Amino acid sequence: MSLSTPVALLIFNRPSLTKVVFGEISKVKPKKLLVIADGPRAGIPGEEEKCATARAIVDEVDWDCQVLRNYSDMNLGCGLRPATGITWVFEHVEKAIILEDDCVPHTTFFRFCSELLEKYRNDERVMMITGTNVLGKWKSDVQSYHFSNYGGALGWASWRRAWKFFDYDMELWKYEEVRKRIRDVLADEEQFKHRADIFDMTYRKKGVTWWDYQWGFARLLQSGLSIVPSLNLVSNIGFTKEATHTTSPSDYFANLPSHSMSFPLREPKGVVADREYDRQFFLRASGELHRREPSIVGQVSSKFRKLPGS
């Protein structure tokens, strides 16, 4: 049986990882696959060949599938390339499941996203579905998912109606009223200060090589919730020296075990952020070493790390 929900795959220069993730996608045989690829960096020996090899993996589609490609000839970087690529995705489809080349989903991740994309398609309170539960498990004995003000972009899904609020430059952050609103949404001064530091840096474009904080900002500004599975459904295998941000294999978030989601899904009791989960998420994330570049880390605070996703 083919997956009717479109799947988007972001790739670059890691064919071995791309092959693993592509293998998981091939198990569910999506009817539409949208592929976003960044171009090779100038002056990096062998990178053009690696990019070409990664792109060639997509040509191995052997099921009935419409493949759309958005390949950049030049290198846009790991901030702008995903941002422009995801925008391109939602110019072509109303909803999508999105994976990067190092995010290995459990097979049940696809059904989980597909069912909830349909269930909440018109509920503007919900802006994102993530497959990542950084705590591993959370209240899995009573429900299949919960809602959060956070949501890791390591295997996720969303709708065009939500992505339309994304602004890579975060122009609205300059307004005090906007800051106040986000403070009110988080309802936790420590969490807000941490976010404010990184939002300030992102807005000023000081060494920014990301896009997911801008996406997190867009959701917070709209009081948009993320759906988080009660069991982690995605494992990130990209914590290697070749990565830009996730360079330490010993990082807590490296290779988190993924689990099988049971169906039918058990609903939470309300569409409201689980503040207890959000606090535990924040404490877990801020307790690990920051995986951004040292110069960037120093500008934020040596106390905090980059939260996985946003």
JOFEN-V792203 format. One record per backbone hydrogen bond with DSSP energy under -1.0 kcal/mol. CO is the residue of the C=O (numbers start at 1). NH is the residue of the N-H. E is the energy in kcal/mol with one decimal. If there is no record, write none. Layout:
co->{CO,CO}
nh->{NH,NH}
e->{E,E}
This chain:
co->{3,6,7,8,9,10,11,14,15,16,17,18,19,20,21,22,25,28,31,32,33,34,35,36,37,41,44,46,47,48,49,50,51,52,57,58,66,68,70,74,77,79,80,81,82,83,84,85,86,89,89,94,96,97,98,99,100,102,104,106,107,108,109,110,111,112,113,114,115,116,118,120,122,123,125,128,129,131,133,135,136,139,139,144,146,147,148,151,155,156,157,158,159,160,162,163,167,170,171,172,175,176,177,178,179,180,181,182,183,188,189,190,191,192,193,194,195,196,197,198,199,200,201,205,211,212,213,214,215,216,217,218,219,220,225,225,226,227,228,230,232,233,235,236,238,240,245,246,248,251,266,270,273,274,275,276,277,278,279,280,281,282,285,293,294,296,297}
nh->{31,97,34,99,36,101,38,18,19,20,21,22,23,24,25,26,28,3,66,7,68,9,70,11,72,44,47,50,51,52,53,54,55,56,60,61,33,35,37,39,81,83,84,85,86,87,88,89,90,92,93,160,158,8,156,10,103,237,235,109,110,112,113,114,115,116,117,118,119,120,121,123,124,126,225,227,157,233,136,137,232,142,143,230,228,274,226,310,131,98,129,96,163,164,165,166,170,173,174,175,179,180,181,182,183,184,185,186,187,192,193,194,195,196,197,198,199,200,201,202,203,204,206,207,215,216,217,218,219,220,221,222,224,223,127,128,148,130,146,138,259,106,104,255,240,243,247,240,251,254,144,272,275,278,279,280,281,282,283,284,285,286,288,297,298,300,301}
e->{-2.5,-2.4,-2.8,-2.5,-2.8,-1.2,-1.5,-2.6,-2.4,-1.1,-2.2,-2.9,-1.9,-1.4,-2.1,-2.6,-1.3,-1.5,-2.9,-2.2,-2.7,-2.8,-2.9,-3.1,-2.3,-1.2,-1.8,-1.9,-2.7,-2.1,-2.4,-2.3,-2.2,-1.8,-1.9,-1.4,-2.6,-3.1,-2.0,-1.3,-1.9,-1.6,-2.9,-2.4,-3.0,-1.8,-2.0,-2.1,-2.1,-1.5,-1.9,-3.2,-1.9,-3.5,-2.2,-2.5,-1.8,-2.7,-2.6,-2.1,-1.1,-2.4,-2.5,-2.5,-2.7,-1.7,-2.8,-1.6,-2.4,-2.4,-1.1,-1.3,-1.0,-1.9,-3.2,-2.6,-2.6,-3.0,-2.2,-1.5,-2.6,-1.5,-1.6,-2.8,-2.8,-2.9,-2.8,-1.5,-3.0,-3.8,-2.5,-2.0,-2.3,-1.6,-1.7,-2.2,-1.4,-1.7,-1.0,-1.7,-1.7,-2.4,-2.0,-2.1,-2.2,-2.3,-2.2,-2.4,-2.3,-2.5,-2.6,-1.8,-2.3,-3.5,-2.2,-1.5,-3.2,-2.7,-1.9,-2.7,-2.7,-2.2,-2.0,-1.3,-1.5,-2.3,-2.6,-2.1,-1.9,-2.4,-2.6,-1.2,-3.6,-1.6,-2.8,-1.2,-2.2,-2.9,-2.3,-2.3,-2.7,-3.0,-3.0,-2.8,-1.9,-1.5,-1.6,-1.0,-1.8,-1.8,-2.9,-1.3,-1.2,-2.4,-2.3,-2.0,-3.2,-2.4,-2.5,-2.5,-2.5,-2.9,-1.2,-2.6,-2.2,-1.2,-1.7}
